[in-house]
Amino acid sequence: MSAIDVATNDAPPQAGRKEWVGLAVLALACLLYVMDLTVLHLAVPEISEDLHPTSTELLWIIDVYGFMVAGALVVMGTLGDRIGRRKLLMIGAVCFGLTSILAAFSNSAEMLIVSRALLGLSGATIAPSTLSLIFHMFPDPKQRGIAIAWWIAAFSAGSVVGPVVGGAMLELFWWGSVFLLALPVMAALLILGPRVLPEYKDPNAGRLDVLSAAMSVVAVLGIVYGIKEIAAHGYSDTANASITVGLLVGVAWAYRQQRLENPMIDVSLFTVRSFNSALTVNFFAIFMMVGYFIFVFQYLQLVLGLSPLEAGLWGLPGAAGFVVTSQMTPRLAHRFTPPQLVGTGLAVAALGLYVLIGVSADNGDRGLTIAVLGSVIISLGMGPVFGLTTELIVGSAPPEKAGAASGISETAAELGGALGIAIFGSVGVTMYRNGLDELPAGVPPEAAADARDTLGGAVAAAADLPANLAYALLDIAEHAFVDGMRLSTAIAAVLATFVAGFAFVGLKPAAQAAVEHGHLVPPSEPGESGESRETEPVSPAPAVAEGDLSQTKVNV
């Protein structure tokens, strides 16, 4: 119950048919948001064959979307408060649809990178706008809880539906067709949105600081560009300068936030130890999961020879495992503390990563079994992690800063995923190129150059070579790719082991703070029933300003 409800003792109004139809429209937009993150992994082999991107360009194609979303999330939240959440969502839908067409018909790697960057900017309007509108459409706490559960389910469904629908599209059409999936959803949002979604503006919205927004993007992209350059070409003055500029701009950005009346992010939260521990675990969990994920679909298609649809279908067990354990988490929380659940989940995920190290370029059906089994174990472990760590991030912050904490949580999640792709992808690229230093005699220079860039380039180059030479080239390329995949997975496994150990101990202050602030209820003591726990009176969490709630998002 909100502070207003307590003061007036009036029952909040009930949402009707219009609001539930509006929720369905918002859920579709969220599903698409996640699908756009997952379907591209299936299209990587065909993109490599058609556009011939360098390894660095291919990494930018994959992860520039996430970087732009991370850089623009808080900016879009502030902008929505000023011009209206529904209006921002409608503008974002138009831009998302137009840039999806641009991406679908890109005829060069550079054009696709720019298109994906614009998609990221458009996608950043979706997450903060949808949840803010849900809070205003469903004032009744019980209905709101149901609505938010469906909203979260839409994000989970996107990770399940994306690979299957994307794989089917790639079976029937060219790689650009995966981007056109956005058009009918965006059209429905534009037609139904003005009819079923309310408008909301924050009367106390702060001024949008354009300079801070630009600085945040420059800092992130500068550091990432330097990392990619080092992976692709080794240390150079350009790479070092890029990283240095990114770090300096990042420091200047943080200093500027401390001086602004309406900062993008309340950096004072980083002085709260419990907040930092929860944020660290959440960041590295997403960093690890997304980092290893970029290799799996390429392995299934380019090494094991599966079609895009087959690869998508084999990705379903892992996605389903994530959905199952994430939905079980509320029941598990009756008996176990968040540190226990998160630590155990990360330990299970580490086990799955160790299993995944067992893949090779030669084990055929056994390789498929290992890849699917490892992915399922990882997903089962990660299911409880993201929702609980997000609750701890928001709950461990002082109540009056809950909205700012949620904004940091969402930004860190997007940044963690994008950095995971960049860093693990760069490790894989380095190993791949080292493995292709010596190619079979007789491979033409142009084909050799394509093969050294990406595994997809090697597959395309082999298609024009004599059978014996093609087989020798592919054998070397596949082994080099798998070596890079195994090294990246091993690094992720070791990191997951350490983070799991930290979670058991380091999250205890965050969990205690969340209980004190009313965001979490302690699990039942031994001997208590789960039912008795549910009937205990719980003090409501202190009210958060509506403008702060507008940026709250649960990471799934």
C-alpha positions in Angstrom: 0.0 0.0 0.0 1.4 3.4 -0.9 1.7 6.4 1.4 -1.3 8.0 -0.2 -3.4 4.9 0.5 -2.4 4.8 4.1 -3.3 8.5 4.6 -6.7 8.4 3.0 -7.8 4.8 3.9 -9.5 4.7 0.5 -9.2 1.6 -1.6 -7.2 2.2 -4.8 -9.1 2.1 -8.0 -9.2 -1.2 -9.9 -7.7 -1.6 -13.3 -10.1 -2.6 -16.1 -10.1 -4.1 -19.5 -8.3 -1.1 -21.0 -5.4 -1.4 -18.6 -5.0 -5.1 -19.1 -5.0 -4.7 -22.9 -2.4 -1.9 -22.4 -0.3 -4.3 -20.4 -0.4 -6.8 -23.2 0.9 -4.1 -25.6 3.7 -3.2 -23.2 4.6 -6.9 -22.7 5.0 -7.3 -26.5 7.3 -4.3 -26.6 9.5 -5.8 -23.8 9.5 -9.2 -25.5 10.8 -7.6 -28.7 13.4 -5.7 -26.7 15.0 -8.9 -25.5 14.5 -10.8 -28.8 16.6 -8.2 -30.5 19.5 -9.1 -28.1 19.2 -12.8 -28.8 18.3 -13.4 -32.5 21.4 -11.7 -33.8 23.6 -14.5 -32.4 22.0 -16.9 -34.8 22.5 -14.6 -37.7 26.3 -14.1 -37.1 27.4 -16.9 -39.6 25.2 -15.5 -42.4 26.3 -11.9 -41.7 29.9 -13.0 -41.8 29.4 -14.7 -45.2 27.5 -11.8 -46.7 29.1 -8.6 -45.3 32.6 -10.0 -44.7 33.2 -8.0 -41.5 36.5 -8.0 -39.7 36.6 -9.7 -36.3 36.5 -6.2 -34.7 33.5 -5.1 -36.8 31.7 -8.3 -36.0 32.1 -7.7 -32.3 30.8 -4.2 -32.7 27.8 -5.5 -34.7 26.9 -7.8 -31.8 27.4 -5.6 -28.8 27.0 -1.9 -29.9 23.3 -2.3 -29.2 23.9 -3.1 -25.6 26.4 -0.3 -25.2 24.1 2.3 -26.6 21.2 1.0 -24.4 23.5 1.2 -21.3 24.6 4.7 -22.2 21.1 6.1 -22.9 18.9 4.4 -20.3 19.1 7.1 -17.6 19.0 9.8 -20.2 15.7 8.4 -21.6 14.3 8.1 -18.1 14.9 11.8 -17.5 13.6 12.7 -21.0 10.4 10.6 -20.4 9.7 12.5 -17.2 9.9 15.8 -19.1 8.0 15.0 -22.3 5.7 12.2 -21.2 6.4 8.4 -20.9 3.8 7.4 -23.5 5.0 10.0 -25.9 8.6 8.8 -25.5 7.5 5.2 -26.0 5.7 6.2 -29.2 8.7 8.1 -30.5 10.9 5.2 -29.6 8.6 2.7 -31.4 8.8 4.8 -34.6 12.6 5.0 -34.4 13.0 1.3 -33.6 10.9 0.4 -36.6 12.7 2.6 -39.0 16.2 1.6 -37.8 15.1 -2.1 -37.9 14.5 -1.6 -41.6 17.8 0.1 -42.0 19.6 -2.8 -40.2 17.7 -5.4 -42.3 18.9 -3.9 -45.6 22.4 -3.0 -44.5 24.9 -3.7 -47.3 28.1 -3.2 -45.3 29.4 -3.9 -41.9 29.7 -0.2 -41.1 26.1 0.4 -42.1 25.0 -2.5 -39.8 27.0 -1.1 -36.9 25.4 2.3 -37.2 22.0 0.7 -37.5 22.5 -1.4 -34.4 23.7 1.7 -32.5 20.5 3.6 -33.5 18.5 0.5 -32.4 20.1 0.7 -29.0 19.2 4.3 -28.6 15.6 3.5 -29.6 15.5 0.4 -27.3 16.5 2.5 -24.3 13.1 4.2 -24.4 11.3 0.9 -23.8 12.4 -0.5 -20.4 12.0 2.7 -18.3 8.8 3.8 -20.1 6.9 0.5 -19.8 7.4 0.0 -16.0 6.6 3.6 -15.2 3.3 3.3 -17.1 2.5 0.0 -15.3 2.8 1.8 -12.0 0.2 4.4 -13.1 -2.1 1.9 -14.8 -2.4 -0.4 -11.8 -2.7 1.6 -8.6 -4.0 -1.4 -6.7 -1.0 -3.2 -5.1 -2.4 -6.7 -5.8 -3.1 -6.0 -9.4 0.2 -4.2 -9.8 2.0 -7.3 -8.5 0.3 -9.4 -11.1 1.0 -6.9 -13.9 4.7 -6.7 -13.0 4.9 -10.5 -12.9 3.6 -10.6 -16.5 6.0 -7.8 -17.4 9.0 -9.8 -16.1 7.6 -12.9 -17.9 7.7 -11.0 -21.1 11.5 -10.5 -20.7 12.0 -14.1 -20.0 9.8 -15.2 -22.9 12.0 -13.0 -25.2 15.0 -15.1 -24.4 13.0 -18.3 -25.2 11.1 -17.1 -28.3 14.0 -15.2 -29.9 16.3 -18.1 -30.9 13.4 -20.2 -32.3 11.6 -17.4 -34.3 14.9 -16.1 -35.4 16.1 -19.5 -36.5 12.8 -20.1 -38.5 13.3 -16.7 -40.2 16.8 -17.6 -41.2 15.7 -20.9 -42.6 13.2 -19.1 -44.9 14.8 -15.7 -45.6 18.0 -13.8 -45.5 19.8 -12.7 -42.3 18.2 -9.2 -42.3 14.7 -10.7 -41.8 15.4 -11.1 -38.1 15.3 -7.3 -37.7 11.9 -7.1 -39.5 10.3 -9.0 -36.6 10.1 -5.6 -34.9 7.8 -4.1 -37.5 4.4 -5.7 -36.6 5.1 -5.3 -32.8 6.0 -1.6 -33.2 2.9 -1.1 -35.5 0.6 -2.6 -32.8 2.2 -0.4 -30.2 1.7 2.8 -32.3 -2.0 1.8 -33.1 -3.0 0.6 -29.7 -0.8 2.7 -27.5 -2.6 6.0 -27.7 -5.9 4.2 -27.0 -5.0 2.0 -24.0 -1.9 3.7 -22.4 -2.1 6.7 -20.1 0.3 9.6 -20.3 2.5 10.6 -17.4 4.9 13.4 -16.8 6.9 14.0 -13.6 6.0 17.5 -12.5 9.3 17.6 -10.6 11.5 16.2 -13.4 15.0 17.5 -13.5 16.7 19.2 -16.4 18.2 16.8 -19.0 22.0 17.3 -19.0 23.0 16.7 -22.6 26.7 17.0 -21.8 26.6 14.3 -19.2 24.7 12.0 -21.6 27.4 12.5 -24.3 30.2 12.0 -21.8 28.8 8.7 -20.5 28.6 7.3 -24.1 32.1 8.6 -24.9 33.6 7.0 -21.8 32.1 3.6 -22.4 32.8 3.4 -26.1 36.3 4.8 -25.7 37.3 2.1 -23.3 35.6 -0.7 -25.3 37.1 0.5 -28.6 40.6 0.3 -27.0 40.0 -3.2 -25.7 38.8 -4.4 -29.1 41.8 -2.8 -30.9 44.2 -4.6 -28.5 42.4 -7.9 -29.2 42.5 -7.4 -32.9 45.9 -5.8 -33.5 47.8 -5.8 -30.2 48.9 -2.9 -28.2 49.1 0.4 -30.1 49.1 4.1 -29.6 45.5 4.3 -30.9 44.3 1.7 -28.4 46.1 3.2 -25.5 44.9 6.7 -26.3 41.3 5.4 -26.7 41.3 3.7 -23.3 43.0 6.7 -21.6 40.4 9.2 -23.1 37.6 6.9 -22.0 38.9 6.7 -18.4 39.5 10.5 -18.2 36.0 11.3 -19.5 34.5 8.8 -17.1 36.3 10.4 -14.1 35.2 13.9 -15.4 31.6 12.6 -15.8 31.6 11.2 -12.2 32.9 14.6 -10.9 30.2 16.4 -12.9 27.4 14.3 -11.4 28.5 15.4 -7.9 28.2 19.0 -8.8 24.9 18.9 -10.7 21.6 19.7 -9.0 19.9 16.9 -11.0 22.6 14.3 -11.8 22.1 11.4 -14.2 23.1 9.0 -11.4 23.5 9.7 -7.7 27.2 8.7 -7.3 27.0 9.0 -3.5 25.3 5.6 -3.6 28.7 4.1 -4.4 29.8 4.9 -0.8 27.2 2.4 0.6 29.1 -0.9 1.1 26.0 -3.1 1.0 24.8 -1.5 -2.3 28.3 -1.9 -3.9 28.4 -5.6 -3.0 25.0 -6.4 -4.5 25.8 -4.3 -7.6 29.2 -6.1 -8.0 27.6 -9.6 -8.0 24.8 -8.5 -10.4 27.4 -7.0 -12.8 29.7 -10.0 -12.9 26.8 -12.5 -13.2 25.5 -10.8 -16.3 29.1 -10.2 -17.6 29.8 -14.0 -17.4 26.5 -15.2 -18.8 26.4 -13.0 -21.8 30.1 -13.4 -22.4 30.0 -17.1 -22.9 26.7 -17.0 -24.7 28.2 -15.3 -27.8 30.1 -18.5 -28.7 27.4 -21.1 -28.3 25.3 -20.5 -31.4 28.3 -20.0 -33.6 29.7 -23.3 -32.3 26.4 -25.1 -33.0 26.1 -23.8 -36.6 29.7 -23.3 -37.8 31.4 -26.2 -36.0 28.7 -28.8 -35.6 26.9 -27.8 -38.9 23.4 -27.2 -37.5 20.9 -25.0 -39.4 19.8 -21.8 -37.7 16.5 -23.3 -36.8 18.1 -26.4 -35.3 20.5 -24.3 -33.3 17.6 -22.2 -32.0 15.7 -25.3 -31.0 18.7 -26.7 -29.1 18.9 -23.4 -27.3 15.4 -23.9 -25.9 16.4 -26.2 -23.0 18.8 -23.7 -21.6 16.3 -20.8 -21.9 13.5 -22.9 -20.3 15.8 -23.8 -17.4 16.4 -20.1 -16.7 12.6 -19.4 -16.8 11.8 -22.4 -14.5 14.4 -21.5 -11.7 13.6 -17.8 -11.9 9.9 -18.5 -11.3 10.8 -20.9 -8.4 12.9 -18.3 -6.7 10.0 -16.7 -4.6 9.2 -20.1 -3.1 12.9 -20.9 -2.4 13.1 -17.5 -0.7 10.8 -18.9 2.0 13.5 -21.1 3.2 16.8 -19.7 2.1 18.4 -16.2 2.4 19.3 -14.3 -0.7 23.1 -14.8 -0.2 22.5 -18.6 0.0 20.4 -18.6 -3.1 22.6 -16.3 -5.2 25.8 -18.0 -4.0 24.5 -21.5 -4.8 23.1 -20.3 -8.1 26.5 -18.9 -9.1 28.2 -22.1 -8.0 25.9 -24.2 -10.1 26.5 -21.9 -13.1 30.2 -22.3 -12.6 29.8 -26.1 -12.7 27.9 -25.6 -16.1 30.8 -23.5 -17.4 33.3 -26.2 -16.4 31.2 -28.7 -18.3 31.1 -26.5 -21.3 34.9 -26.4 -21.4 34.7 -30.1 -22.6 33.5 -29.1 -26.1 35.9 -29.7 -29.0 36.0 -29.5 -32.8 36.1 -33.3 -33.1 33.5 -34.8 -30.8 30.4 -34.5 -33.1 27.2 -35.5 -31.3 29.1 -35.6 -28.0 29.9 -31.9 -28.6 26.2 -31.1 -29.0 25.4 -33.0 -25.8 28.1 -31.1 -23.8 27.0 -27.7 -25.3 23.4 -28.2 -24.4 24.0 -29.8 -21.0 26.4 -27.0 -20.0 24.0 -24.3 -21.1 21.1 -25.9 -19.2 23.2 -26.1 -16.0 24.3 -22.5 -16.4 20.8 -21.3 -16.9 19.4 -23.3 -14.0 22.0 -21.7 -11.7 21.6 -18.2 -13.0 17.7 -18.2 -12.7 17.6 -17.0 -9.1 20.6 -14.6 -9.4 19.4 -11.7 -11.5 16.1 -10.9 -9.8 17.5 -11.4 -6.2 20.5 -9.2 -6.8 18.4 -6.5 -8.3 16.1 -6.6 -5.2 19.2 -6.3 -3.1 20.6 -3.4 -5.0 17.4 -1.4 -4.7 16.6 -2.6 -1.1 20.1 -2.0 0.3 20.1 1.6 -0.8 18.6 4.3 1.5 14.8 4.3 0.9 14.8 7.9 -0.5 17.4 6.8 -3.1 15.6 3.6 -4.3 14.8 5.1 -7.7 18.4 6.2 -8.3 19.6 2.7 -7.2 17.3 1.0 -9.7 18.6 3.3 -12.5 22.2 2.3 -11.6 21.2 -1.3 -11.5 19.7 -1.3 -15.0 22.7 0.7 -16.4 25.2 -1.7 -14.8 23.3 -4.7 -16.1 23.4 -3.5 -19.7 27.0 -2.4 -19.4 28.0 -5.8 -17.9 26.4 -7.6 -20.7 28.0 -5.4 -23.4 31.4 -5.6 -21.7 31.1 -9.4 -21.4 30.6 -9.6 -25.2 33.5 -7.2 -25.8 36.1 -8.8 -23.5 35.3 -12.5 -23.9 34.8 -11.9 -27.6 38.2 -10.2 -27.8 39.8 -13.2 -26.0 38.2 -15.5 -28.5 39.3 -13.4 -31.4 42.9 -13.4 -30.1 43.0 -17.1 -29.7 41.4 -17.7 -33.1 43.9 -15.5 -34.9 46.9 -17.1 -33.1 45.6 -20.5 -34.3 45.5 -19.3 -37.9 49.0 -18.0 -38.1 50.0 -21.0 -40.3 47.6 -22.0 -43.0 47.9 -24.8 -45.5 50.0 -24.1 -48.5 47.9 -23.1 -51.5 45.3 -21.0 -49.8 45.0 -17.7 -51.8 45.9 -14.5 -49.9 42.4 -13.1 -50.1 40.9 -16.3 -48.8 43.5 -16.4 -46.0 42.7 -12.9 -45.0 39.0 -13.7 -44.8 39.7 -16.8 -42.8 41.8 -15.0 -40.3 39.1 -12.5 -39.5 36.2 -14.8 -38.4 35.2 -18.4 -38.5 32.3 -17.4 -40.7 34.8 -15.9 -43.1 36.8 -19.2 -43.1 33.6 -21.1 -43.9 32.8 -18.8 -46.8 36.4 -18.9 -48.1 36.5 -22.7 -48.0 33.5 -22.9 -50.2 35.6 -21.7 -53.2 38.6 -23.9 -52.6 39.3 -27.5 -53.7 37.9 -30.1 -51.4 41.2 -31.2 -49.8 42.3 -27.6 -49.2 38.9 -26.5 -47.9 38.9 -29.4 -45.4 42.3 -28.5 -44.2 41.4 -24.8 -43.8 38.2 -25.6 -42.0 39.9 -28.0 -39.6 42.4 -25.4 -38.5 39.8 -22.7 -38.3 37.3 -24.8 -36.3 40.0 -25.9 -33.8 41.2 -22.3 -33.4 37.6 -21.1 -32.7 36.9 -23.9 -30.2 40.2 -23.1 -28.4 39.1 -19.5 -28.0 35.7 -20.6 -26.8 37.2 -23.0 -24.3 39.6 -20.3 -22.9 36.9 -17.7 -22.6 34.6 -20.3 -20.9 37.4 -21.3 -18.5 38.0 -17.7 -17.5 34.2 -17.3 -16.9 34.1 -20.5 -14.9 36.9 -19.4 -12.6 35.4 -15.9 -12.2 32.0 -17.5 -11.4 33.6 -19.6 -8.7 35.1 -16.6 -7.0 31.9 -14.5 -7.3 29.9 -17.4 -5.8 32.2 -17.5 -2.8 31.9 -13.7 -2.4 28.1 -13.8 -2.7 27.7 -16.1 0.3 29.5 -13.6 2.6 29.5 -10.3 0.8 25.7 -10.1 0.2 24.8 -10.6 3.9 25.0 -6.8 4.7 22.9 -6.1 1.5 20.3 -8.6 2.6 20.1 -7.2 6.1 19.7 -3.7 4.8 17.0 -4.8 2.4 15.1 -6.4 5.3 15.5 -3.2 7.4 14.2 -1.1 4.6 11.1 -3.3 4.1 12.1 -4.6 0.6 12.6 -8.2 1.8 11.1 -10.5 4.4 13.5 -12.9 6.2 13.1 -16.6 5.3 11.2 -18.8 7.8 13.1 -20.1 10.7 13.6 -23.9 10.8 10.3 -25.5 11.8 8.1 -22.7 10.5 5.9 -23.4 7.5 6.0 -21.3 4.4 2.4 -20.5 4.9 3.0 -19.0 8.4 5.6 -16.8 7.0 3.3 -15.4 4.3 0.8 -14.3 7.0 3.2 -12.4 9.1 2.7 -8.7 9.1 5.3 -6.9 7.1 6.0 -3.2 7.3 5.6 -1.6 3.9 8.7 -0.2 2.2 9.0 3.5 2.6 7.3 5.4 -0.3 9.5 6.3 -3.2 8.8 9.3 -5.3 6.9 8.6 -8.5 9.7 9.9 -10.6 12.1 7.4 -9.0 9.8 4.5 -9.7 9.8 5.3 -13.3 13.3 3.9 -13.7 12.9 0.7 -11.7 13.5 -2.5 -13.7 14.1 -6.0 -12.7 16.9 -7.6 -14.7 16.0 -11.0 -16.2 
